[in-house]
Structures are given as structure tokens and as C-alpha cells.
């Protein structure tokens, strides 16, 4: 226990600093953001937002990771002198809170208050992470996750009561959360407290909650919906939508426990009529029209049907579709159909007869468009009953799966016998229907042969073949049968589909493209619902959204591709719900506005929210305006360039103030979010801004990131690999948490929060505090006067470089890179400087400049730490958060290269010393160089500052064959031909082969270097004097290598070489070259 207590001392110091700094900020209202009378010029203001989190629990590290990006960016712009607005609200709209409250109520009714669960029941897991495989590959720019987020959301706990306990609530407190509004008053204030501790640079006066609990926001959403409807962008229509039967309403992304982003997949459901008389098993269906219903994405291939497939052990049913027709399919498909008006009893599958696949084998069928009049049902062993209907049409000409399943039946008599397949049921041959230039008209057969597919169980190769055939068939195929013979497949496919449906031979059928579970715990279906819809995808509106996107800074091409793909498929979106929390549809109050539709324009609300709320995130008790006064005319004036609302009784100065706030802060400069919201919220955000606002107020930037892992594992409550934001702060401090979030990753791929990094940050930052305190306590010991030494110049240059690179990284929202350049690299430069100075000591002015620069550069990431250093250690005036970006001179890249040369040369000389005096690498590991010998050592360092001989020829040729603009070279053959020609002129043509062996590695090395850094890599000399650099740093070389004396010589000067005496042979063993000196070590 003592060691544990000791180990927390450093963290506790950071926590103490954070408490003190937070009080400074709050007392001084550092993050209070006010507009200014004059509209800002470019760069004078910065307005950034983060998607407000859903308030059905505590904030966690996943929230903090995305939030950190917008927080760091805002802090950087504030430090640069911009007037910054970073507000923060709380989302409570929709089903999740209501579903949890209702679930809690049901548990109390069933098990009592407090409920008594059995041990077995309370330990069950309600959800597990499952692989969600897609039959289709992700399209370019489309983000597809491999695992659901169920576990992270539900926490693997069966009962809502247990989930509430996990929040730290006592049994006496939990029951009140049966009221969904209790959640709205409980969790948001706790989130505010956690975010204050975290150090979020937020104007908390502007915070608010959604739903009708907040009458101002309610009025804002009502205006928004009325305006969109008046513009014709909200309509009522029957549309296919993912639907929760349990909740009795559409299930949008935020209402789902798993399956976010999943859309309805539309099929053509082909009616294959069972030929009468029916077999005994189907006897109860006499008098009905019975059809095997097969779902297909390729209705144009029905000409090539040879049979139908069923899964022998699959469970099927005969379901009444209407008074006369019966469909045979799986219960899952029947459930979907029941919600699409294809059931005798609406929304209730009516099963007349339960069947297995065995019962269906051998059924004679008549199928639409088929060349064969009667086809039969045959067994296929690889049918998936969780997709489609479990009934599959067989088109062996164009489906590799069908071809191999038929091949297996034909080639294996035992297989036919096992399932009672009679020979007369078997098709005799393939029916060619489509010609593909690359494959002919028996495509599946050719692909199976080419890929060496052996059976229907060869799943990976069949998937590869299917992908190849389907794409080529659609884009390049030509029909060779039927009334559309000679026409392209992609042209006739929709025509054939329409004809089948109009003739009654097929119907439209939809199901979720992958499984979707609602937060209420039921599997969702696709329903045909009469709903209010936003007309996303409408051509004119989509064009405006695309125009907006083209002008935005998205920080990543992958993000841009994601938006472009979403805009290509996104269409009407159901914006109303029957249950949950939120704002009522103003003209149809039986419905609520769904959770993704009330959160597209609230960034505008932030600009005036402080006038309504002033710290009261609910009803705005301190507001000088009433919700009733905020009518459509006022909102229109504030946000949409509407006329001054003369009829309004809001004081004119207050109206002008609100108008000024919006005009000053808009447009939004940056929106930060997880990439999973590209497919819904973020695209809706673009659509609604383009519809409702002038183009000058369209958003300017979106920065997306991936999800966060903890210690390289998926974050999940069920596995215990989970941290709330509060837990992370308590465990590591806010400073180390923020540091580790910055270090977690910059791209759109998943990032990694590593506990070891957070702990290392605690150690590193507190050690740095101690170092600064010690240096400042003995400030008089530092060397005074202007920086003058070589080490001084290098250190000053390194700081200039760090300032420039860190500035670029922050500007590009690359915060891991900012941390590297502005902290790690700067620390390394300071450590190198301290070592280089030796007994002369560090320069006073440079050390204080370093402390100032480091404090400012790390401030956006670790503001508590930086503020403490700024005020308490450096004794600076004002706040570091607004101190300004550190000034810098133009970096001297030649000096940087010279210093790298110096450090690399010392490393090289150390290796030579080990080799010469210890004789082996093994021995070198066992002893320090400075203890090699008792004798005093002398080092003779030899430099060759210019390439000569064949190396010079190679470089001259490469210079002439290098394109600086494209950083590319002429072909190797051309380079070697010129080299041969040069050598021939010098009479060395006979040695060309020998020289070529030496040249090739050198040529490759120099070509790669030139491609990386440009033509300077091909110079015969380095851009600095090597001897001068080494001579200026002989004291450092002596100290680093433990030498008594060092002498620097030119290897091209015979007199200098002669000074090596009998050891001159070592120069031939390790000849120096530009950038790579050599050394000889002697006993004095």
C-alpha cells in the first residue's frame, strides 16, 4: 500500500494544479465568448462545435477523444489571438432515454422495488459483439465497421436496474428514473462537472438540453421544421424504412443498439407458382395459389432459371399474403413482408403450415420468364436463412454458386440419393442469357474453371467469382435472349423489374441489409410506413449540398470520399417518430421530430443561447426573452436574413444583440465528429444549412476521426476495457488524459488511448516541472550574455523549427504531430543542448525562451499545466490561453543539417572506437567506452568533403537526369549508358563491370535521397563545411567519446594522412565520404 501511495504523488500534484487553475479560469471568466460590433476579418474569430452527446449515461473516453480534437483546435486559435467560441449542449431527443426508463418500469413491475433477480439472471449478457459480414465490399469512401457497438452501448448487463447501479446510483435513487425526464436533470449537470475538470475551453453560458423541456430550443426546432415544410423539403409519403415492431415506429441510427448506418435493401420477390396437384405435405393449402417466393437483386437473369434452391434443413412456412395467395419462405422474411402490407393480418405474419426444406424438394414450379416450362426445387447446402427469403432461383450460366451447387448434384449420386432427388428433376444444361466480352455467355462456368473452384463449399473463391461476375455482368453484359436481346444489362434491368411487378409475377420486398437491433431489444424489420420525410437526395438540394462540400476543408481525402458516397445514395429520411422525447411536429402533433432531425442547425442556436439560458440549460430562468416571443418571424430575422420583426415586442436593442451574435460568429468554422456520422448527421447538417441559410453562412470545415481503443483493444463495458471521462481524470489527471488523447492518433482510422502513455506523461511532465523549478531557483548559474556558441545557435534554430512545425500541425488538426513537434522534439533539443554546453553551461536567455516556447506550444493540449507554469514559474502576466503564439525566425535548414551531421558523426565515431579498442560488438556491450583503457586517448578524425572519382561521375549524371518538379529520374539504362561513356573517355571502359557493381547501390541510395529531399542530395559537397562543424565542437566530441584530445584532418590532404603514421591503413578500411567522417584512436 505504501508503494501505491507513493506512485500517485506525481499524479496528485497534477490534480492539485488542475483544481487551482480551474478556479483561476472561472474567477476570470477566461472562456466567456462575446461577439464584437464589427464583423470579423479572416482569422479574427473561430467558431467550432462538437456533436452534443446523448445523455443516457456518463461521458466516456470515446466522447473525450472526438471532443479533444475540437478543444485543441479552439485552444490553438485562441492562442493565435482569434476570438473563439466553443459551446457545448446535451442531446436528449429520441428513444434511448425513454426506452431505458420504460425498461426500468417493467423490471420494477415484474421483480419489485428494489427488484430481486436470481444470480443466474443477473449474470446473463444481453448482447455480445458479433461479426457483421457484408456480402458486398465497401465502395470507395464508404466506411464499414466489422463489429457492432452493442456491447459498448448496453454494457453486457441484462437489467436496466443493474446498469443504473453501475452509474453509482443507490437502490433508493433508481426508481425515480422511471420518469424519462429525470434523466435530463441528472446526467447533464454531471457531464458539465466532468468537462470542467477536463479543462474544456467552453462558454458554459450557452449550454442547453434538447426536447420540449427547453422551450426556447423547442420553438427553434418548430420554426426549422415549418420552414423546411414550406420550402417543400418535408413531405408525407409511404416509404420503406427500418422499423422497430416493439416500439411501433421507425428505428433511426440513434435508436439502435446495433446496426448503425444500415439501410433497407430492396429486392425483387419472384413468385414461382407451385404446380397442382399439391403433394400430401401441402394438402392443407388446397384452394390457394401457392408460390415459392425468391428474393433476387438480378431479375434480368430469370430467363436462365434451371431450378429453384432450398436449404434441406431450413425452417420455412406457408404464409397468407392475402385472401388467395400463399408465399412459402422463412419466418423472418414473412415478418418483414407483414410490415409491407403483404399479410392477411397487417403487421402479423399468418402461418398456415410449417415446413422444412426437405418438404419442398422436388416441387414442380412455373417461374416468370423461364425458358423451361416446369422447373423443380432442389437442395442447396449453403443458403443463408438470415438473408432474403431462404428460397433461391438457380441461374447456373451467371451465378458461380448456382453452377457449383448444380455441378455437385450432378457429379455425386450419393448426394442426390441423400435428398431423394430424382433424375428427371435435374436440368440438362446451362441456358446462356448474357454475353460478357471477357467471359462469353457461360460466365459462371468459366470463372469456376479459372479459379479452380472444387465445390459449393469453397466459399472464399466463390465470393471472389461472384464479385467479378456480377460487376462485369451489370456494367459490360449484353442480353442474348428474350425481347431485350442485344441490349445492355444495365439498361434493361429496371425495365424487366417493372414489367414483372406490373404483371403481378413479382413484388417489391425490402429487409435491413444487415441485422439491426433496437435499444428496446427487438430485431428490426423494414416497414412501409406513412411518414413525414425530409427530401434529401432531391437533385437541386443535392447539388447545393455538393457545392457546399466542394468548398469545405475536410482535412482528409478519405473523409471527402465518405461524404461524396453518402450524397450519392442518401434519399428521403423519415423525420417523425411516434414515441420518445423531443419536439412535436408543429402541424401534426401526434408525431415527434426524430433525434437526427432536430440536431442539424443547432450550431446557429448556440450563437444566441446565452441570451436565453445564461447558465440555466433548461428553461432559461434568467432570460430577458420569453419562449413565446421567439416566433418564426424572429428566427427568420436572426438566421435567414429575414425582415426586421416589427410586430415583435422584444426590445430592439436585444434583437440587435442577438442578430449581431449570429452575424459575427457564423459561419461555423469547424465541426469535429466521429466518421460514423458521415452517413447521417454530418450530411444532414450540410443539407439543412444549404436549404435554410445564405451561402456565405454554409459551414467551412468538418474534421472526422475514427473510434478510440483502449490499450489496443475495443472499448467495451462488458469486458471491463472501459473508462468514463471522470474515471480517466481520477486515474491519470486531466493533463495526462489530454496528453494521451493527443497521442492516440490523428487519422480517420481507429486510434489508441494507451494507459502507459498517460502514466509516462505524468512522470515526464512532473519531472519537467521539477527541472524548471530547479533551474529558476539557480538562475544566476546560467551563462549570461547573448547566445554565441555553436550549441546556442543550434538550440535557437531547433526552437524556431519546432514553432513552425507545431503551428502547421495545429492548423491541420494533426494533434499527435503537434505533440511530437512541440513537446517531444523540443524536449530532445533541450536535452541535446544541455549536453552540448558542457561546463560552459546553458545560456540564460535561451533557457527562459525555451520555457516560454514549450509552455505556449503545449497549452492547447495541456492547458492546466501550461497555465501553472506561465503564472507560478515564469511569473508572466495574464493567461497563457490568450498569450499569443511564440515568435520565431526563419529556420536555418543548413544549420539543422549540420547539427544532424555532428550528432551522426559522434555516433559513428563511438562505433569505430568500440571496434578499434574492444575488437567486437559483443565486448562493446559489456563496457562503457570511457572505461576502455586506462591510457588517455587521442582521436584523429578524417573528413572528405567532396565526392570524387566514379562517385562524382554518378552524381553529375544523376543531376542531369533528375526532374526537380516531379522528383523523378530518367531510366536506369540511360543513366548507366552515360556513365559508361564518361568512363570510356577516361580510359576506364574495361573496368566498367567492376565499377558498375560499386555504382548500383550508390546510385540507388542517392536517387532515393533525391526523391525524398530534392536535388540538393545530388550535390558533390554538403551545404556546410564539415571540418568547420567538427572543429567548432571538439569539446563535445571529447566529452562524448571520453577522449583527451581530438584533431580534425582532411583525408584528401597527403600531409594530413601522413599524421596517422602506421595507422593510416585504417583510412582505407573505413574511407570517409561527404557526410560520413572516419576516425583513428591512439593512446597518447
N, C-alpha and C positions, 0 to 999 in steps of 0.2 A: 504493500500500500504506500510505503514511503517513496518508492521509486516512481509510482504512478503520480503521486502528488508533485514530485519534483519535475516530472516530464511535462506537466501542464503549466509550469511557471511562465514560460515564454508566451504560450497562447494567452494566458491570463493577462499578461501585460498588454497584448494587443487588444483584448476585450476591454480593459480599463481605458486604453487610449480611445477606443471607439465610443464609449459612453461619454467621455469628456468632450470629444469632438462633436458628437451629435448635439450636445447641449449648446455648444458654440453656434453651430449652424442654425438651430431652432431659435435661439435668442436673437440672432442677427438676420433671420429670415433670408438666408443666403439663396434659397432656391425659389423664392417668390418671383414670379414672372409677370411683368407688366408690359403692355404694348406702349408704343411711343406715338406721338402725334403724327410725325412724318413717316410715310411708308418706307420700309427698309430697302436699301440697295442690296445688290447681290452679296451674300456672305454676312450681312449685318444681323440677320436673325436665323434661327434654326428651330424648326418645329418637328418633333419626332414623336411617334406613338408605338405602342405595343398592344397586340390584341388582348383586350381585357379578359382576365382569367375567369373561369366558371367557378362559382362559389358554393360548391358542394363538398368542400374539404379545405385542407391547408395547402398553401403554396409549397411546391417541392422544387428540387434541383432542376427538373425539366423546365419549369417556368423560369427559374432564375437564369438558365443558360440562354434562352432567347432574349430575355429581358436584359441580360448583361450587354448584349450587342447594342441595343438602343441606348442604354445607360452610358456605356463607354463612348459611343459616338457623340452623344449630347454633351458629355463632360469635355470631350476634346474641343468641340465648337465653342463651348462656354470659355474654356481656357484661351482659345484663339481670340476672344473678345466679342463673340456673337451674343445677341440677346436670345436666350434659349428657353423654349417651353417644352417640358416633358411632363405631361399629365398622366393620371392613372385611374381607371374606373374598374367596375366589377360587374360581371355579366351574370344575370340570374334568370334570364328568359329561357323558356322551353320546358322539356320533360324531366331532365335528370333529377332536379330537386324534388319535383312533385312525385316522381316515381319512387324515390327513396323514402319520402315522407309516407306515401301510401303503403309501401312495403313494411315500414316500421309499424304502421297502424294495424296491418293484417297480422303481424307477428304478435302484437300485444293481444289482439282478439283471440288468437289461437293458443298462445302459450302463457298469457298472463302478464302482469306488470309488477315487478320485473319478470320477464319470461324465464321459464325453466326449460332448458334444452338438454337433451341427452348428450353424453360425451361424444357418442358416435356422430350425432347430427352436427354438433358444433365444430367438429374437426373436418367435416367434408369441405371439399373445394367446389365452389360454384362454377368456376371457369378455369380453363387451362389454356396456355399458349399453344396454338395449333398452327401447323403449316397451312398456308393458304396458297395452293398451287394454281397458277393460271394456265389455261390451255393455250393462250395466245401470248407471245412475247410482248414485252413493253415496247411501245412505239417510241421513236426518238423524242426525248424531252418529257416522257411520261414517267412519273415516279411510282414505283411499285414496291411495297414492302413485302417481306417474306413471312413476317409473323404478325398476328393481330396484337392489339394493345389491350386486350381484355383484362389480363392479369394486372396490369398497371392501374387500370381503372377500378376494377372490382376488388382487387386485393386478395382474391382467393378465399374470401370468407363467405360462408353460407348466409348468415343472417345480418340484416341491417343493424340490429342491436349491437352485434359484435363489432361491426365497422364503427359505430358511434363510440363504443368503448375504446377502440384503437385511437380515437381522436382525443382521448384523455377525459371523456365525459363520464360522470358517475351515473349509476343506475337511477338515482333520484332526478337527474337532469335530462335523461334521454327522452322520456315520454313526451316532453313538450315539443320535440322535433317532428311529431305527427303533423303539426301545423307547418306547411312548407314555408310560410313567411318567417318562421323562427330562424330558419337557416340564413335568411337575408340579413337579419340583425345580429347574428352570431359570428359568422365567418369573415365578412369584410373588415370589421374593425381589427380582428386578429391579423389579417393579411397586412393591413396598414402598419401595425406594430412591427411585424417581421420585416417589412420593406424599409421602414425607418431604421431598424437595426442594421439592415444590409447596407444602408447608405445610399438609397436611391435618390438621385437629384431631382426630386419631383415637387411640383407645386400642388400641395395637398388640398388647397382651397377648391380645386377644380374636380375633385373626386366625386363620384356618384355611383349609384346602383341603377340597373335597368328594371323593367317591369312597371306596372302601374303604382307600385309603392312610391315611385318617384314621379310625381305628377308633371314635372317640367319635362322630363325625358319622354313620358307618355304622350304629352302634347307634341313634342318634336317628332316622334315616330308617326303619330297620326297625320301630321302635316305631310311628312315624307310619303306616306302611302297614298294619301289623297292626291298629291301632285303627280305621282307616278301613274295612278289610275287615270287622271285627267289627260295625261300625255299618251294614253293608250298602251302603256307598258305593263299594266296589270290587267289580266283578262280572266274570265272564268271558262273552264273547259274540262272535258273528260280527258285525262292523261294517265299514262302508265307511271306509277311511282312506287318506290319501295315503301312498304306499309307494315305496320305492326298490328296484327289482329287483336292482341291483348289490349293495346292502348286504343285501338279503334281509330287510328289516324296515321297519316304518312310518317315515316321514320327518317328524319334528316340526319346528316352526319353527326351532329352534336347530340342526337338522341340515341346513338348506337353504342353498345358495349364493344362490338367488333364489326368490321366491315366498312370502315370509313372510306368514302370515295367510291363505293360500289354502286353501279348504276343498273337499271333494268336492261336485260339482254333480250332483244326481240328475235323470235323465231317464226318460221312458217310451219304451222302444225298441219301435217298432211294426213288426210282421212283415208286410210286403207280399209276398204269395206270387207268384212268377213263374209265369204260366200256361203249362202244357205244350201243345204240344211246344216244347222249348227251341230257340232259334236255334243255328246252327252253332257260334258262338263259345262257347256254354255247353254244347256237346255233352259234354265230359268230366264234366259234373255229372249226367248222366242217372242216374236211380235215386235221386237225393237230393231232399229237399224244399228248394228254394232260395227264399230271401227277401231282398228288399232291406230293410235294417234302417235305419229313420229314427228319429233321436232327437228327441223333442219335449217341450216344457215345457207343452203345451196339448192333452192328449189329448181334451178335450171338443170340440175343433174338427174331429175326424176325420170327423164327419158331412158336412162341406163339402168333402172332398177332390175335386179335379177331375183331378189327375195327380200324378206324383212328379217331383222335380228331381234332376239330377246335373250335376256340373261336367264339361263336354266333355273338357277336357284333364287332368282329375283322375285320379290313380292309385288304383285300387281293387283289391280281391282277393276271392276267394270262400273263406271260412274255415269249416272244420269246427267246428261248435259242439258236436256230439255225434255219435253213430253215424249219425243220419238227416238232421240239419238242417245247412244251409249258409247263412251270412249273407254278403251282399255289402256291403262297407263299406271304409273306409280301414284301412291297416295300423295306424295309431295307435289307432283305436277297437278293433280286434281285439286289440291288445296289452293295453288296459285290460280288455276282456272276459275275456281269458285269466286274469287275476288275480281274476276274479269268478266263477270256476267255469263259464265258458262257453267252453270249448275242449276239443277231444277229448283233447289232452295238457295237463294242468294247467300253467298259467303259461307255456305256449309256444303262440303262435298257429300254427295249422296251415293254411297257404295251399294250396288245391288248384289255384288258377288265378289268374293275374294279369290284370287287366282295366283298361281306361281308360273314362272317361265315354262316349266315342264308342261303345264296345261295348254300352253299356247303353241308349242312346237307342232308344225305340220298343218296349221290353219291355212286354208286357201284364201287368197286375198285378191281384190281388184284395187289397183292403185292408180291414181291420176297420172296421165302422160306416159304410162308404161308401155313399152313395145310388146312385152309379154302379157297376154290377157290375164292369166292366172299365175300369181307367184305364191310362194309358201313361206311360212315362218320357220326359221332355222336357229340353232343355238350359237351364240357368240359369248365367249368366256370373259371378255374384257370390258363389257358395258358397265358404265358408272350410273348407278341409280340416283345419285345426288346431283345429276345434271341432266337437263332435258326431261324426257318422259319415260326413259327405260326401254322405249321402242325405237329401233333404228332402221332406216332404209339402207339397203345394200346396193352400192354402185361401184362394183369392182374395177371399172375402167378408170375411175378417177380418185378412188379412195384407197390408199395403201392398207389401211386397217381392214377394209372390206375384202380386198384382194387376198390378203394373207389368211383371214379367217375362212374364206371360201376354199383357199388352197389347202388349209389344214383338214377341212372336212373331206375334200376330195381325196387327199393323199393318205388319210388314216381311217380305214374301215372300222377299226375298233372305236374310234371317236363317234362315228355315225351310229354304230350299234349301241353305244352307251346312252345316247339320247333318242334312240328309236327313229333315226332319220331314214326315210325310205328313198330309194334311188330316184324315183320319179319326181321327188320334191327338189332335187338338185338341179340348178341351172346348167345348161350345157356349155355355155361360153360367155365371154365378156361382150357387152354391147358398146361399141365405140360411140361416143357422143360429142366429144370436144377434141379439137386438134390444137396442140401447143407446139410451136415451131421446134423447140428444143427437145421435146419428148415424143411427138407423134400423137396418135389417137388411142393408145393403150398406156396412158401415163403411169398409172399405179404399178402396172406390171414392170415397166422399165425401171422405175425408181426402186422397187423392191429388189430387182436383179442387180442394179448398180450398187446399192447399199448392202448387198449380201444379207438381206433380212431372211431369217430362217422360219419364223413362226409369228403368230399373232401375239405372242408374249414378249417379243423383242421390242419393248416399249420405247426405249430411247431412240432407236433407229427409225421406228415408225413415226415418232413425233417429229424427227428431222425430215422424214419423207413427206409427211403431211404438210408441214410448214412450207416446204419447197413447192409441192404440187398445188396447194390452194392458192398461194400468191401468184404463181405463174399462170394458173388456170384462169384466174379472175382478170389479171392485167393483160395477158397475151393470148388467151384462148379464143378459139372461134368455134361456134356451134356447127356440127356437121349432120344434124338430124332434126326433124320436126319442122314446123312452119318458119322457124327463125334460122334455118341452116344458112351459113355464110355470113352471119352477123356476129359481132364481138360479144363475148360473155358479159362483160361489164355493162354493155348497152342493153341486153335483153333480160338480164336477171330481174330487175324491178318490174319489167313488163310481165314476165311469166308469173311472178309472185302476185301481182294484181289480178291477173286472169284467174289464177287458182282460187283466190279469195272471193272474187265476184261470182264465180261459177259454183261456189259452195263446196268445192273439193278440198279446201283448206281454210284455216282461220289464223288470225294473228295470235301469238302466245308470247308472254314475257315472264321472265323469272329473274331474280337477282343474279348478276354474273358470277358472284361468289357468295358464300353464306354470310348472312347479316343477322346479328343478334341485337335486339333492342335492350335498352337498360332495364326494361321490365322483365327480361329473361326469356322472351319468346323468339322463335325464329321467324324472321320477316318474310313476307311474300311480295309479289308485285301485284298491285291492285289498280283497277281502272276507276279513278275517283273524280268526282266533280269538285274541282278545287279552284281557288284563286292562284293564278300563276304570274310570275314575272317573265316577260317575253325575252329573256336572254337568248342570244343566238339570232334574233331578228337582224336581217342583213345590214340595215342602216345603223342600228345600235352597235352591232358587232364592229362595223367599220370605225365607228368613233372610239370604241374600246381599243382596237388595234392601233389607231393613230396615237392614242394616249400611251399605249405600251411602247411604241416605237421611240418616243421621246423620253422615256424613263431610264434612270440609272438603276440597273438590276444587279450589278456587281458580279454577275456570273452568267456565262452563256447557257449553262445547264438550267438555270432559273428562267432565262428568256425562253428556251425551248419548252419548258414546262408550261408557261403561260400561253405560248403560241399553240401548243397542242390542246390545252383546255379550251381556248377560244374556238378551236376547230370543231369541237364536239358538243360543247355545253349549249343546251337549249332550255326550253321553259322549265322554270323552277317553282315548285309549289311553295307559296309564301304564307299559307294559312294552316293553322292546326286547331283541333277541337279541344284539346286538353293541355294542361301545363300552366306556366306562369308567363305573363307578358302583357302586351298592349292589345286591345281588341281591334279587329279590323273595323275602321270607322263606319263603313257603310253596311257591314254585315257582322254585327257584334256577337253572333253565335261562334265566330271564329277568332282565334288569336293570331297575331303576327309571329311566324316561327323564328327560331333563335338566330338563324343566319341572315334573316331579312331585316332585323331591327339593328344590325351591327355593321352597316356598310358606310354610314355617313356620320357616325358619332364623333369623328375627329373634329368636325365643324362644331359640334355641341361643346367640346372641350374649350373652345375659344371664348365662350360666354358662360361656361358652367360656374365659374367663381362668383359671378354676379347672382346666380340663383342659389348657390349652395354655401359658399364661404365656410367650408369645413363640415357642413351638415350634408352627408351624401344621400340622404333620404328625401325629406320634404322641403328642405331649404328654409328652415325656420327663421333665418336671418335675412332672407331675400327682400329686396325692395320692390320686387315684381311678384305678382301672383301668377300661378299657372293659367288661370282663366284669361289673363291679359296676353298670354303668348298664343295668339291665334295665327291662322295661316298667313294673314297679311303681314304680320310682324316677322315670322320666319322667312317669308319670301323677301322682305326688305333686307334682312340681315345677311342671308346666304346666297340669294339668287338675283341680285341687282334689281329687286322689285321697287315699286314706288314707295315713297315715304308714307307710312300708315297714318294718315291724318285722323282717322277715327279712333286711333289708339289713345287710351288715357295714361299710357306710360309716359313719365316725364321726358321731354325731348332730350335733355342732357344725358339721361340714362340710355335712351335709344341710341343716341350718337355714340356713347361709350361702347355699347355692345357692337355697333357697326364697325367702330374703329378697331375693336379687338379682332373681329373676323378678318377685316381687310388687311390688318397688319400681319397676322400670323399665317394666313393662307397664302399660297398652297402648302400642303403638307410636304415637308422636305424628305422625310424618311419614315417608312413603315417597316418594322422588323417582325419576322414571324417564322415559324417552322414551315418547311417546304410542303408539308402535308396539306396546308391551307391554300395552296395554289389552285387546287381543283375545285375550290368552293369560295370560301370567304374572300380571299385576296382578289379573285377575279370578279366577284360581286362588287367589291369595293371599287374596282376600276369602272365597271359598268355604271354603277349608280352615280359616281362623280361625273362621268361624261354626260349622263342624262340630266342631272339636276344643276350642274354648275357650269359657269363660263369656262372656256378652255384655259384661260390664264390661271384658274384655280384647280386644275387637274393635278393629281399627285405627281411628285417629281422622282420619287425613288422607293424601291422595295428591296430589302436585303433579307434573303431567306437562309435558313440554316437547317442542318439535319437534327435528328434526335440526339439525346445525350445518353451515354452509357456510364455506368459506374464501375471503375476498375476493369474495363474491357468486357463487362457483362451487361446484358439488357437490364434496365432498371425495372424492378418488379417487387411489389409488396409481398407477393406470395412466396418469393424466395428469400425475402429479407434484404435483398440488394436494393435498398430504397432509402432516401433521405428527404425529409421535408427541409425547407429553407431554414426553419428555426433550428432543426437538429444540426444542420451543417454549420450554422453560425456558432452554436454552442460547442460543437466538437472541434472546429478549426479556427473560429473567429470569422467575422465578416471579411476582414482583409485577406486572409489566406483563402477563403472561399472564392472571393472575387478573382484573386490571383490564379487559382486553379481553373476557374471558368474561362478566363482569358487564354490559358494554356491548353484548354481542352480541344480546340480545333477551330478552323476558320471557314472551311468549305461547306458545301451542301450535303456532304456525306456525314454519317453519324460521328459525333465527337465523343471524347472520353474524359470524364472527370475522374482523376486519379487521386486517391487519398494520400498516397506517398508524395505527390506533388504539393498538396496542401500542407502536409506536415513539413516538407522541405522548405516551403515558403515561410512558415512560422519561424524556423531556425534561421533562414537566410536574412529575413527582414529584421528580426530582433538583433542578430549579430551586427547588421549594418547600423542599427540604432546605436549599439554599444560603441562601434568604431567611430561613428560621428561624434558621440558624446566625448570619447577619449581624445580625439583629435582637437575638438573645440576647447576642451579643458586645458590642453597644452599647445594652444595656437601659436604661442611665441616660439615654439621649437621648429616651426616650419620655415623654410628658406624664403626670405623676402626679396623684393625687387621684381622687375618684370620677368616673365618667362623667357629663358635664354638658351637653355640646353637643348640638345637633340631630343632627349626624352620629353622635355616640356612641349616642344613643337609637335611631337607625335601625339601626345596626350590631348593637346588642344585640338588637333586635327581629328582625332578619334571622336571627341565630343561633337565637333561640327558634323561629322558623318552620322553619328547616332541621332542628332537632332533632325537632320534632313530625312533619313530613312524612317525614323519613327513618325515623323509628320506625314509622310506618304502612306505608311501603313494605317494610321488612324483615318486618314482621308478616304482610303479604300475599304475601310471597315475590316481590316485584317488585324485583329487584335492579338492573336498569337504572335504574329510578326512584329507588332508594336512592342510586345513584351520582350521579344528576343532582342530587337534593336535598342530599345530604350531602357532595358534593365540588364539582361544577361550580358549582352555585348559591352555595354557601358561599364558594368562591374568588372568584366575581364580586362578592359582597357585600363581601368583604375589599378587593378592588381598588377598588371604588367608595368604600369608607370611606377608604382611603389617599388617594385623590384629593380627597375632600371635606374632609379635615382641613387640607390646605394647610400653611402654615408653622407652624400651631399644633401640628401633629404628632398622632400617634395616641395614644390612651390606653393606658397601660401595662397596666392590669388587663384591659382588653378584648382587647388583643393576645394576652396569655397565655391568656385564656379561649378565644379563637379557636383557638389552637394545641391546647389541650386538647380542645375540642369536635371539631375536624376530625380529630384523631388517633383519637378514640373512634368517630366516625361511619364512618370508612373502615376501621376494624380488621377487621370481618368479611370485607371484600373483599381488603384488602392487609395482612394481619397482620404480616408481617416488617417492613414499612415502619413500621407503627404502633408496633410493639414497640421498634424502634430509636429512634424519635422520643421515645417515652414514657420510656425509660431514659436514653438518651445526651444528648438535647437538653433535655427537660423535667425530667430528674433526679427522676422520680417513683419511688415505692416500689412493689414488687410487679410483676405482669404486667398489661399493658394488656388482655389477653384476658379478664381477670376484674375489670377496674377498675370496672365499673358503667356504666350508661347515664348520659349527662350530664343534669344537672338543667336544667329550663327553666321560665320563667314563661309565663303565658298570652300568646300572640302578640297584639299590638295591630294589628288589621287596618286600622284607620283610619290609623294611622301608616304602615303599609305602602302604603296607597293614596296618602297624602300624599307619600311619597317617590317613588312612581311618577309622580305628578303633577309633582314637581320635575324629575325626570330627563327626562320627556317634554317639559316646558316648555323646558328648556335645548336639547334637540334642535330644537324648533320655533323658538326664538329664533335659533339658529345658521342655520337655513334662511332666516329673514327677513333676517338680517344679510347673508348672501350675496346674497340677491335685491336688497336695497336698495343695497348698496355695489358689488357686482360686476355686477349687472344681468342675469346669466344663469347658468344651471346649468353651462353649458359653461365659463364663466370660473371658476366656483367650484371646478371640478375641477383647475384649474391653479395655485391659490394657497391658502395657508392663511389662514383668517380673520384671524388675529392679525397678518398682514403685509399686510392690505388697504390700509391708508393709514398714512402717517407721522403724521397727526394723532392726537391722543388722542380716543377715542370715549366718548360718553355714551349710555347706554341708558335709554329711558323705557318701562317695562313697564306695560301696562294690563290690568286684571283686571275681569271681570264675574262676580260671584259668584252671581248668581241669574238663572234664566231668566225672561223676561217676554214680554208680547205673545202672539202666537199660539203660541209655543213653550210658554209656561206653560199656555195652554189645553190644548194637546195632552197635556202631562204630567198635568195634573189629570184629564183624561178617561181616559187610559191607566191611571192609578191606580185609578179606579172600575171599569174593565173588566178588571182583572187578577186572576186567581185564584192567590194565592201558593202554595197547596198543590200545584196541578197545573202551575203556571207556564205558564198559557195565557191567551189573551185572547178577548174577545167578537169576533164577526165584524167585518171592516173596515167593512162598510156601516153597522153600528150605531155604530161609533166616529166615522165621518165625519158621520153624521146628527146626532150630538150636537154635534160641532164646528160644523156649520152653524148649529145652534140657538143656540149661545153667541155666534157672530159676529153673528147676526141681532139679538140683544139689544143688542149694542154698535154696531149700525148699520153693520156691515161685510159684510152679506149679498151686496151687489153685487160685492164683491171676492173672493168665496169661491173661484171657479175659479183665480184668480191665487194666492191663499193656499194652495189645495189642492196646487198644483204644488210649492210650497216644503215643505208639510207631509209629503207622502208619503215622501220619503227620510228625513226626521227621525223620523217615526213608525216606519218600518221599523227604523232604527238603534236606537231606544230599545226597541222590542219585542224585538229580538234580544238586546240587552244585558240586559233584564229576565229573559228566558228563561234566559240564561246565569248571571247572578249574583243574581237575585231582585229584589224590589220596590224596593230601595234605588236602583236605576238610574233610577227614575222621580221621584226627589226633585227639587225645584226648585233645591236647593243641594247642593254636595258636603258630606260629613260632617266637613270640616275647613275652616279659614279659609285661602283661597288666598293672600291678601295676607300673612298671618302666616307661611306656609310660605316664600314668596319673600323676605320681609324678613329671615327668620332665616338665609337662605342667600345673601345678596347677595355675600358674598366669593367663594363658589363660582361664582356666575353671572359675576362679573367675571373670574375666572381662566379659566373655561371659554371665555368669548367674547372675551377679550382687551380688556376694557373698562376705562377709567379710573374710571368712575362709573356707578352704577345707581340709578334711582329707581323706586319702585313706586307706581302710582296706580290709582284706581278709575275705570273707564270710565263709570260711572253718575253720577259727580260732575262737573257742568259746570266747576267751578273746576279740577279736575284735568285735564280735557280741554283747557282753555284753555292749560295749560302746554306743550302740544305746539306752540302757535303755528301758523305756516303749514303745519306738517306734520300737523295734525290730520286732514286728509283721508285719511291712511293708515289711520286707525282705521275709516273707512267701507269701505276696500278689504279690510281684514283685521279685521273686528269680533271682539272677544273674546267668549267664551261660557264658562259654567261648565266648568272642566276644560281650557280652551284659551285661555291669555292671548295677547296680541299685543304687539309692541314696535316702537318707533321709535328709530332710531340716528342720533345727531348728532355732528358734530365739535365738540369743546369750544373 
